[in-house]
Amino acid sequence: MSGPLYVPVPPAHAHAVAAVKGLAPRIRDRVAPVWTLPIIAGEDAGQLEEAVDKER
């Protein structure tokens, strides 16, 4: 079987990123996370930048 063995959908938060980075390399190689981003209402680029910076 080709492709990832597991495709989690974690939130794009520091704790979720750390959890994926903390996986053993042999497991991390078989995981392909699809990160969920916070909902951004409005078209203001400044709001988007602030929301992304907040989640880092």
C-alpha positions in Angstrom: 0.0 0.0 0.0 1.5 3.4 -1.0 0.7 6.6 0.7 0.3 7.5 4.4 -1.0 4.9 6.8 -2.8 7.5 8.9 -4.2 11.0 8.1 -5.0 12.9 11.3 -6.8 16.3 11.2 -5.3 18.2 14.1 -5.8 21.9 14.8 -2.9 24.1 13.9 -1.9 24.8 17.5 1.6 24.5 19.1 0.7 21.4 21.1 -0.6 19.5 18.1 2.5 20.5 16.1 4.7 19.3 19.0 2.8 16.0 19.1 3.5 15.3 15.5 7.1 16.3 15.8 7.5 14.1 18.8 6.4 10.9 16.9 9.1 8.3 16.3 10.6 8.8 12.8 9.3 5.5 11.5 5.8 6.5 12.6 6.1 10.1 11.5 7.0 8.9 8.0 3.7 7.1 7.7 1.5 10.0 9.0 0.3 12.9 6.8 -1.5 15.5 9.0 -4.1 17.7 7.3 -3.9 20.8 9.5 -7.2 22.6 10.3 -6.9 26.4 10.4 -9.0 28.8 12.4 -12.0 30.3 10.7 -11.2 33.8 9.5 -14.2 36.1 9.0 -13.8 39.1 6.8 -11.3 39.9 4.1 -8.9 42.0 6.1 -5.4 40.8 5.5 -4.4 42.2 8.9 -7.0 40.0 10.7 -5.6 36.9 8.9 -2.0 37.8 9.8 -2.9 38.3 13.5 -4.8 35.0 13.6 -1.9 33.1 12.1 0.6 34.8 14.4 -1.6 33.9 17.4 -1.5 30.2 16.5 2.3 30.0 16.2 
